[in-house]
Amino acid sequence: MSSTVFSSRWGMLLAMLGMAVGTGNIWRFPRIAASNGGGSFLVAWAVFLLLWSVPLLILEFGMGKATRSGAIGSFVTMIGPGFAWMGAWVAFVATAIMFYYSVVMGWTIRFFLASVSGAVPSAVPEAFWEGYAGTPAALVTHVVAMGMGLFVVSKGVKGIETAAKFLIPSLILLVILLTIRAITLPGATEGLAFLFTPHLADLADSGIWLEALTQNAWDTGAGWGLVLTYAIYMRSREDTALNAFVIGFGNNAMSLLAGIMVLCTVFAVMPDAADQIVGAGNEGLTFIWVPQLFGQIPGGRFFMSLFFLALVFAAWTSLVAMIELASRILIDLGLTRGRAIAIVGIAGITFGAPSALNWTDTPGAGPFFANQDWVWGVGLMLSGFFFAFAVLKYGVTEWRAKYINTGNSDIHVGAWWDWSIRLVIVESVALMGWWLYQARGDSFEATWTLFSPFNIGTVLIQFAIAIAAFLLLNGWLARKLSTPK
């Protein structure tokens, strides 16, 4: 078996699931579900799994397997040299997220160690968080996280597969154990009822549907270019469509388990503070409230250690995929794998440092980290648009026949997929418009600041700079990547 492909379907699926399952499944999903109607949100969330995530996952599987090239080369091969800049955008957005995602992994490492040592919850969690976030200690854990991700990627496809075979079953086991513990707490049934009881009247609220679509866009990895990158290493006779369904449903199953785990604990331990907890933001929920919750249950220190270990594993497997994506682009441009990984590592440590250090006094709302998370979170929606545009330009029905329904397909994908790709175009435009509208501020002029955490101007300015640069480089990129590697 070639060392440049996954050795088995099982290994490939675990690596793909590791890419998809990240911190967003464990800390963002419970908060967003609780803030948007619980069971009502689940209905909309399941719908968009089929109308956004799975169609884009199928697309990325097919594109990566067919071109055997990273995002830029895939766009050049599929729709011509004039569109290298679109592939560059996809690759850059995922790489920009990598720069601060390693900071998040660093946080999980620090809190896992603090849980094991007993530094939390014996300390006041908020004071512990504020004494760590934005300090040199956060920079150190950021560097450690990048080092862990680089170590796995440096071992090539075999290293990625080996790590996934250990980390993902371990992560699943940890989440299941924590979920079982949560549902056995007195009063946990209130959390289950809240999460699984839909109120049909709530489904008339467009905000719930847009939040559900956003969650699918952010936590499945669909439209990021990560699946495309791993699909380069698929065996030639491997299926695409069924794999995409497995990854999509597997990812969302992990989110659902995390939702049960967190919300049952919240309703069992602090029912009177439930609204305050779920409204605390991703970092506030995870690093301030979770230690307080576990501090009030029997064996809390042990279970809190498991919780943060699960977060470490989830972040690690996702970070590995981002590092591999960035490295693959440089490999396609002619660099050796070792040199490409070294450049990505240096860039990751350097450009992640501002997010590790630059915080305000408000927990989780540091200007640079929050700004980058906001800008490139919206950028992912444009990435999804570009993927759908590429297939539509190629000819969506012809593309489906050639790259999805091959002789090796386990299932036949029908015309529904053609329409779902057209719908992705509409969904991505609606999402970008809605999120920018949310960030409009009191006056349009006031939004034109470069690094504010949540406004329109910072998105448009940074988007314009990046797209202008890629358009200028388009000819050079196309010449370098006109032949699939």
C-alpha positions in Angstrom: 0.0 0.0 0.0 1.4 3.4 -0.9 2.4 5.6 2.0 0.7 8.5 0.3 -2.8 7.1 0.8 -4.8 6.1 3.8 -4.3 2.4 4.5 -8.0 1.6 5.1 -11.4 3.1 4.9 -11.7 3.0 8.7 -8.5 5.0 9.0 -9.6 7.6 6.5 -13.0 8.0 8.1 -11.5 8.4 11.6 -9.1 11.1 10.2 -12.0 12.8 8.5 -14.1 12.7 11.6 -11.2 14.1 13.6 -11.1 17.0 11.1 -14.8 17.6 11.5 -15.2 17.2 15.3 -13.6 20.1 17.1 -14.1 22.4 20.0 -17.1 24.0 18.3 -19.0 20.7 18.7 -18.4 20.6 22.5 -18.5 24.3 23.5 -20.4 26.1 20.8 -23.2 23.7 20.0 -24.7 23.4 23.5 -24.7 27.1 24.0 -26.2 27.9 20.6 -28.8 25.1 20.9 -29.8 26.4 24.4 -30.0 30.0 23.2 -32.2 29.2 20.3 -35.0 27.1 21.6 -33.4 23.7 22.3 -35.6 21.2 20.5 -36.7 23.7 17.9 -33.1 24.5 17.0 -32.4 20.7 16.6 -35.1 20.5 13.9 -33.5 23.3 11.8 -30.0 22.0 12.6 -30.9 18.6 11.2 -32.4 20.1 8.0 -29.3 22.0 7.2 -27.1 19.0 7.8 -28.7 17.7 4.6 -29.0 21.0 2.8 -25.5 22.4 3.5 -23.1 20.0 5.2 -23.6 16.8 3.3 -23.8 18.3 -0.2 -20.5 20.2 0.4 -18.8 17.2 2.0 -19.7 15.1 -1.1 -18.4 17.9 -3.3 -15.1 18.1 -1.4 -14.6 14.3 -1.4 -15.1 14.2 -5.1 -12.9 17.2 -5.9 -10.0 16.1 -3.8 -10.0 12.5 -5.0 -10.3 13.6 -8.7 -7.6 16.3 -8.7 -5.2 14.9 -6.1 -4.3 18.5 -5.4 -5.0 21.1 -2.7 -7.6 23.8 -2.9 -5.8 26.0 -5.4 -4.9 23.3 -7.8 -8.3 21.8 -7.6 -10.0 25.0 -8.7 -7.5 25.4 -11.5 -8.1 21.9 -12.7 -11.9 22.0 -12.4 -12.8 25.4 -13.8 -9.6 26.9 -15.3 -6.6 29.0 -14.5 -8.7 32.2 -14.1 -10.1 30.9 -10.8 -6.9 30.0 -8.9 -7.7 33.0 -6.6 -10.9 31.3 -5.4 -8.9 28.2 -4.3 -6.4 30.5 -2.7 -9.2 32.1 -0.7 -10.4 28.7 0.5 -6.9 27.7 1.6 -6.2 31.1 3.2 -9.3 31.2 5.3 -8.7 27.8 6.8 -5.1 28.8 7.5 -6.1 32.1 9.1 -8.4 30.0 11.4 -5.4 27.7 12.2 -3.5 30.7 13.5 -5.9 31.3 16.4 -7.2 27.7 16.7 -3.9 26.6 18.1 -4.4 29.2 20.8 -7.8 27.6 21.6 -6.1 24.2 21.8 -3.5 25.7 24.1 -6.3 26.9 26.4 -7.7 23.3 26.6 -4.2 22.0 27.4 -3.8 24.5 30.3 -7.2 23.7 31.8 -6.7 19.9 31.5 -3.4 20.3 33.4 -5.1 22.6 35.9 -7.9 20.0 36.4 -5.5 17.2 37.0 -3.4 19.2 39.5 -6.5 20.6 41.3 -5.7 24.3 40.4 -9.3 24.4 39.3 -12.0 24.2 40.5 -10.4 24.9 43.9 -9.4 28.4 42.6 -12.1 30.8 41.5 -12.5 29.8 37.8 -13.0 33.3 36.6 -9.9 34.5 38.4 -7.9 31.6 37.1 -9.0 32.3 33.5 -8.3 36.0 33.7 -4.9 35.3 35.2 -4.0 33.1 32.3 -5.7 34.4 29.1 -3.5 36.9 27.3 -0.4 36.2 29.4 2.9 34.7 28.3 1.6 31.4 29.6 -1.1 31.4 26.9 1.6 32.0 24.3 3.5 29.0 25.7 0.5 26.7 25.4 -0.1 28.1 21.9 3.4 27.0 20.9 2.9 23.6 22.6 -0.3 23.1 20.7 1.3 24.0 17.3 4.2 21.6 18.2 1.8 18.7 18.8 0.0 19.3 15.6 3.2 19.7 13.6 4.5 16.4 15.1 1.6 14.5 13.7 1.7 16.1 10.3 5.4 15.6 10.0 4.8 11.8 10.0 2.8 12.1 6.8 -0.5 10.4 6.0 0.5 7.4 8.2 1.0 9.7 11.1 -2.4 11.4 10.6 -4.1 8.1 10.4 -2.3 6.6 13.4 -3.2 9.6 15.5 -6.8 9.5 14.4 -7.1 5.8 15.3 -6.1 6.6 18.9 -7.6 10.1 19.4 -11.0 9.7 17.9 -12.1 6.5 19.6 -10.7 8.0 22.8 -12.6 11.2 22.3 -15.9 9.3 21.6 -15.4 7.2 24.7 -14.7 10.3 26.9 -17.8 12.1 25.6 -20.0 9.0 26.1 -18.7 8.7 29.7 -19.3 12.3 30.4 -22.8 12.1 28.8 -23.7 9.1 31.0 -22.5 10.9 34.1 -24.6 14.0 33.1 -27.8 12.2 32.5 -27.5 10.3 35.8 -27.4 13.6 37.8 -30.6 14.5 39.8 -32.6 16.9 37.8 -30.9 16.1 34.5 -34.2 15.3 32.9 -35.0 19.0 32.8 -32.0 19.4 30.5 -33.1 16.5 28.3 -36.6 17.9 28.1 -35.3 21.3 27.1 -33.0 20.0 24.4 -35.4 17.5 22.8 -38.8 19.2 23.0 -39.4 21.3 19.9 -41.9 24.1 19.9 -43.3 24.4 16.4 -44.1 28.1 16.8 -40.4 28.8 17.3 -39.7 27.5 13.8 -41.3 30.6 12.4 -38.3 32.5 13.7 -35.8 33.0 10.9 -33.1 33.6 13.4 -33.2 30.0 14.6 -32.8 28.7 11.1 -29.9 31.0 10.4 -28.2 30.0 13.6 -28.7 26.4 12.7 -27.2 26.9 9.3 -24.3 28.8 10.8 -23.6 25.9 13.2 -23.5 23.5 10.3 -21.2 25.8 8.4 -18.8 26.1 11.3 -18.7 22.7 13.0 -18.8 20.0 10.3 -15.8 21.3 8.3 -17.9 21.4 5.1 -16.7 24.1 2.8 -13.4 24.6 4.6 -11.2 22.7 2.1 -10.1 20.3 4.9 -12.1 17.3 3.5 -10.7 18.1 0.0 -7.2 17.9 1.4 -7.7 14.6 3.1 -9.5 13.2 0.0 -6.2 13.6 -1.9 -5.0 10.6 0.1 -8.1 8.4 -0.5 -7.5 5.1 -2.3 -8.5 5.2 -5.9 -11.5 2.8 -5.5 -12.8 4.5 -2.4 -16.4 5.8 -2.3 -17.3 9.4 -1.8 -21.0 9.9 -1.2 -21.5 7.4 1.6 -18.3 8.6 3.3 -19.7 12.1 3.3 -22.9 11.0 5.0 -20.9 9.1 7.6 -18.8 12.1 8.4 -21.7 14.5 8.5 -23.9 12.4 10.7 -21.0 11.3 12.9 -20.0 14.9 13.5 -23.5 16.0 14.4 -23.9 12.9 16.7 -20.9 14.1 18.7 -22.4 17.6 18.9 -25.7 16.1 20.2 -23.8 14.1 22.8 -22.0 17.3 23.9 -25.3 19.1 24.1 -26.7 16.4 26.4 -23.6 16.4 28.5 -23.4 20.2 29.0 -27.1 21.0 29.3 -28.0 18.1 31.6 -25.2 19.2 33.9 -26.3 22.8 33.8 -29.9 22.1 34.6 -29.0 19.6 37.3 -26.4 21.7 39.1 -27.4 25.4 38.5 -30.9 25.5 37.1 -31.4 29.0 38.3 -28.4 30.2 36.4 -29.0 28.3 33.2 -29.7 31.5 31.1 -26.6 33.2 32.5 -24.4 30.1 31.8 -25.5 29.5 28.2 -25.2 33.2 27.5 -21.7 33.5 28.7 -20.0 33.0 25.3 -17.9 30.0 24.2 -14.9 30.8 26.4 -17.0 31.9 29.4 -19.1 28.7 29.3 -16.1 26.5 28.9 -13.4 28.0 31.1 -15.5 29.8 33.8 -18.8 28.0 34.1 -17.8 24.4 33.4 -15.3 24.3 36.3 -18.0 25.7 38.6 -20.4 23.1 37.4 -18.1 20.1 37.9 -17.0 21.6 41.2 -20.5 20.9 42.6 -20.9 17.2 41.6 -19.4 14.1 43.2 -16.1 13.2 41.5 -16.2 16.6 39.8 -12.4 17.0 39.5 -12.1 13.6 37.8 -14.9 14.3 35.3 -13.7 17.8 34.7 -10.3 16.3 33.7 -12.0 14.0 31.3 -14.0 17.0 29.9 -10.9 19.0 29.1 -9.0 16.0 27.9 -11.8 15.5 25.4 -11.4 19.1 24.3 -7.7 18.6 23.9 -8.3 15.6 21.6 -11.0 17.4 19.6 -8.9 20.5 19.1 -5.8 18.4 18.2 -7.3 16.4 15.4 -8.9 19.5 13.9 -5.6 21.5 14.1 -3.8 18.6 12.4 -6.2 18.9 9.4 -5.6 22.7 9.2 -1.8 22.3 9.3 -2.0 19.6 6.6 -4.1 21.8 4.4 -1.7 24.7 4.6 1.3 22.4 4.1 -0.3 20.7 1.1 -0.7 24.1 -0.7 3.1 24.7 -0.3 3.8 21.1 -1.5 1.7 21.7 -4.6 3.8 24.9 -5.2 6.9 22.8 -5.3 8.3 22.7 -1.8 9.4 19.5 -0.1 7.1 18.2 2.6 9.6 18.9 5.3 10.2 22.5 4.3 6.4 23.1 3.8 5.6 21.9 7.3 8.4 24.0 8.8 7.1 27.2 7.1 3.6 26.5 8.2 4.8 25.9 11.8 6.8 29.1 11.9 3.9 31.0 10.4 1.4 29.4 12.8 3.4 30.3 15.9 4.2 33.8 14.6 0.7 34.8 13.4 -1.0 33.1 16.3 0.9 35.0 18.9 -1.3 38.2 18.6 -4.4 36.1 19.4 -2.6 34.4 22.3 -1.5 37.7 23.9 -3.9 40.5 22.8 -6.9 40.5 25.3 -9.0 43.1 26.9 -10.3 42.9 30.5 -13.5 41.1 29.3 -13.1 37.3 29.3 -13.2 35.9 25.8 -13.5 39.3 24.1 -9.9 40.1 23.3 -9.7 42.4 20.3 -7.4 40.4 18.0 -8.7 36.9 18.8 -12.3 37.9 18.6 -11.7 39.9 15.5 -10.0 37.1 13.6 -12.7 34.6 14.8 -15.4 36.9 13.5 -13.8 37.8 10.1 -12.7 34.3 9.0 -15.9 32.7 10.5 -17.8 34.8 7.9 -15.1 34.0 5.4 -16.0 30.3 5.6 -19.4 31.1 4.2 -17.8 32.7 1.2 -15.6 29.6 0.8 -18.8 27.5 0.7 -20.1 29.8 -2.0 -16.9 29.4 -4.1 -17.1 25.6 -3.9 -20.7 25.6 -5.1 -19.9 28.1 -7.8 -17.1 25.9 -9.1 -19.4 22.9 -9.5 -22.1 25.0 -11.1 -19.7 26.5 -13.6 -18.4 23.1 -14.5 -21.9 21.8 -14.9 -23.5 20.4 -11.8 -25.2 17.3 -13.4 -22.1 16.4 -15.4 -19.9 16.9 -12.3 -22.1 14.6 -10.3 -22.1 11.9 -13.0 -18.3 12.1 -13.4 -17.0 12.5 -9.9 -19.6 11.2 -7.5 -21.5 8.4 -9.2 -18.4 6.5 -10.2 -18.1 2.7 -10.6 -16.9 2.5 -7.1 -19.8 4.3 -5.5 -21.6 2.5 -2.7 -24.8 4.6 -3.2 -26.2 6.5 -6.1 -26.6 10.3 -5.6 -29.6 11.7 -7.5 -30.6 15.0 -8.8 -31.4 16.3 -5.3 -27.7 17.0 -5.0 -27.8 19.3 -8.0 -30.5 21.4 -6.4 -28.8 21.3 -3.0 -25.6 22.8 -4.5 -27.7 25.6 -6.1 -29.2 26.1 -2.7 -25.8 26.4 -1.1 -25.3 29.5 -3.2 -28.4 31.1 -1.7 -27.6 29.9 1.8 -24.1 31.3 1.8 -25.3 34.7 0.5 -28.1 34.8 3.1 -25.7 33.9 5.9 -23.1 36.5 5.0 -25.8 39.1 4.6 -27.5 38.2 7.9 -24.3 38.2 9.9 -23.1 41.5 8.5 -26.5 43.0 9.2 -26.2 41.8 12.8 -22.9 43.7 13.1 -24.1 46.9 11.5 -23.8 49.0 14.8 -25.4 52.3 15.5 -24.0 54.0 12.4 -22.4 52.7 9.2 -19.4 55.0 9.6 -18.7 53.7 13.1 -18.2 50.2 11.7 -15.1 51.0 9.7 -12.4 49.9 12.1 -9.8 47.3 11.2 -9.6 45.1 14.3 -12.8 45.6 16.2 -14.3 42.3 17.3 -17.7 42.5 15.7 -18.5 45.0 12.9 -18.9 45.2 9.1 -15.9 47.3 8.2 -13.3 44.9 9.6 -14.8 42.1 7.5 -15.0 44.1 4.3 -11.5 45.6 4.7 -9.8 42.3 5.4 -11.7 40.5 2.7 -10.8 43.1 0.2 -7.1 43.0 1.0 -7.0 39.2 0.8 -9.0 39.0 -2.5 -6.9 41.7 -4.1 -3.7 39.9 -3.2 -5.0 36.6 -4.6 -6.2 38.3 -7.8 -2.7 39.8 -8.3 -1.1 36.4 -7.7 -3.7 34.5 -9.8 -1.6 34.2 -12.9 1.5 32.9 -11.0 -0.6 30.5 -9.0 -2.3 29.1 -12.1 1.0 28.5 -13.9 2.5 26.7 -10.8 -0.6 24.6 -10.3 -2.0 24.0 -13.8 -1.0 20.3 -13.6 -2.4 18.2 -10.7 0.2 16.7 -8.5 
